[in-house]
Structure formats: C-alpha cells, structure tokens
Amino acid sequence: MRIITCEQVSEGHPDKLADQIADAIVTDCLRRDKNSRVAIECLLKDNHIIIAGELTSNHKPDYCKLVYEVFDRIGWEKLNYGDPSLYAGPEIGILVKEQSPDIALGVDKGGAGDQGMMYGYATNETLELLPIPYVVATRFLRLLKEHPSKMFRADAKAQVSYDYDSGRITTFLCSVQHSPDVEPSDFRHIIEALMIIAASENGLNTDFEKLVNPTGRFVIGGPYADCGVTGRKLACDTYGGVGRIGGGAMSGKDPSKVDRSGAYMARKIARDIVRAGYAERCEVQIAYAIGVAQPVSVYVETFGTEYQDKEFLEQYVRDSYDLTPKGIIDSLGLLDVDYNAVSSYGHFGKADLPWEQ
C-alpha cells in the first residue's frame, strides 16, 4: 500500500486567525497604495493579539478595524473558545515599523525581496489539479463551516489518508471544537455524514475508518488552547503535505516578496504543464537571490509522468513566462487580488484566482 495523508484546518484555527489578520492588512494597504511594502505577522494567545513586522505605505491601516472584520466574517458566535474574555474585545498590540532601506534598495529596482526557493505543484487526479486527499479534507471543512448546528465552534482540523495503489480512502479524521453542553457522541453522526459527502463528491469510497474527536471533548479551542502564529500552516496553505513547499510563508506579504508571488507563479506553471498534457504530475522550483530580478534557477520535476522530455519543459518555462518579480506581479495582477480569499482553506484550487486560470 502507498498511503499518503493530507491535512487541512478551519478558518477558526489559531494559526489561520493569524494568517487572516495578516492578509487583511496586506489587502487593505494594496487597495489604497499599490506601492505598499508589507511584511506583517501576527501572534495570538488568549485574547491578546500582537501585530508585528514592517510596513512602508502611504496608507495607515486601522489594525483594530481589520481584526474585527476578520472576526465578523468568521462569526463571533463560533469564536467562543471557552473563555468570555475575547468577547470583551481582544487586546491588540502593534509593533510595526518601516521596511529596512537596505532591502528597499534592491526591491525598488525590481529585484526579489529576499533569497529563497518556491515550489509549485499540480496533479491531474482532481479537477482542481490538487492531491485528492487534500481536496477531500478541504471540502469536508467547508461543509462543516456551512452546517447550521449550534454545537460546533470555529476551531477544527481534518486529515484524510488515501491509498494511491487502490484509489481508496483508508482513514478520515476530524477534531472539531464543540459547545460545552454536548459530547462527541451527540454529533458524531453529523461529522460522519459530512465525511461521506466529501468523499462521495469526489467519487471515492465511504467505507473508511472514521475518527471523530479521538481524544474526547474539545471545548477550549483557538488561541486559548494553542498559540496562533502567521505562516505555521504551510502544508494546509499549499498541497496538504504532498509536494514540496518553499521555506517562507505566503500570508502577510505583499507580492514583491517572492515567497508569495514566486509560489503563485510556480503553481501556475505546474498547472499549465499538466493542463497542456505535457505531464500527469508536475513540480516546479524557482529560486531567487535578494535584489536580483531574474531567478537563479528553474527546475521542473514530473516524476516519470512526462510526455515531453525535461529539456523541452524547462525551455518551455523560460520562453513562456516572465519570472522577474515585476513580471509575475503584472501578469497575474497580484496588486489587485483580495488576499482575504486565500488566507484560509488554501491558496490554490479556487477557480477565480489568477494563478488558477
């Protein structure tokens, strides 16, 4: 058996709260000043929120307003993490200063904002060109979010184990925060039904092992149970753990940072190669040096599924795409993207995103 497991987390997970706040700040700044340079991270613990990083912009964001907009979007009734202090209003600390002029020297001339390598991945096993266990786990949490039951709170995780040799799900795991007046046995049937729907929608078996809150009660959640930090759910942001990912987070950064723009372009290239029928699976690595516009390397891996030789594919990439940061930003329209749309449930697989078209 060749069992591979993928994970996804809900928008109420503490790390995802941090990502959503950071991306709300990025979007707010770019809407009002396209030249904004943003590198923001958030830390949440209990009802304390620290917003820290670098920001150079003609716009001065209202940080408190943006935090409340994120919480409003999720729903305050679901953000009941087992402690009433959040409802009294989070305590927000701001530690933000302007971007280092040493970094700005290279970026303002069109160079990359930092060194690093970014990966993009695509596979023809789903319509989204994403790994099937990742798609199922993400779809399940979307269904959970939409469920009308008042028993469920905002913090949840899902994990799907899939046997690629037999094409079957072997284990489906969910841990969901719930109200204190119920037990997992009260809602197990709901969770199992949503698991079955998510699997069935993708044409998969439903006779898998179903694990629902295997540790028992899950009443205290979110930042009251675990500290939340920006950029700590990179596998959930990308491919669920299938395919490699770069070393930097995407959320909280304007697209002059190649951690974000390079990852989006690498995903688009991998998608284009699979959609063109050049390969069944594709992984693209792009690497940059700080202050240098052109990438220092581009590598294409197709895992033996290619219908064109590697030299053709790498030349195709170099001939077909402008891989400078400015070229990526312009071709994908990254200054006009609403990054609130990618700060939870993944940066890929959403049809209206420019790198998914």
Salt bridges, closest charged atoms under 4 A:
GLU11 OE1 - LYS145 NZ 3.60
ASP15 OD2 - HIS13 ND1 3.91
ASP15 OD1 - ARG232 NH2 2.96
ASP15 OD2 - LYS233 NZ 2.97
ASP19 OD2 - LYS16 NZ 2.79
ASP23 OD1 - ARG260 NH1 2.92
ASP28 OD1 - ARG32 NH1 2.63
ASP28 OD2 - HIS59 NE2 2.64
GLU69 OE2 - LYS65 NZ 2.54
GLU91 OE1 - HIS48 ND1 3.30
ASP108 OD1 - ARG37 NH2 3.39
ASP165 OD1 - ARG2 NE 3.46
GLU183 OE2 - ARG217 NH1 2.77
GLU201 OE1 - ARG139 NE 2.67
ASP207 OD2 - ARG168 NH2 2.55
ASP237 OD1 - LYS16 NZ 2.49
ASP237 OD1 - HIS347 NE2 3.97
ASP254 OD2 - LYS257 NZ 2.54
ASP259 OD2 - LYS253 NZ 2.76
ASP272 OD2 - LYS268 NZ 3.44
GLU283 OE1 - ARG244 NH2 2.71
GLU301 OE2 - LYS310 NZ 3.70
ASP330 OD2 - LYS326 NZ 2.69
ASP336 OD1 - LYS34 NZ 2.73
ASP338 OD2 - ARG31 NH2 3.43
GLU356 OE2 - ARG267 NE 2.80
GLU356 OE1 - ARG271 NH1 3.53
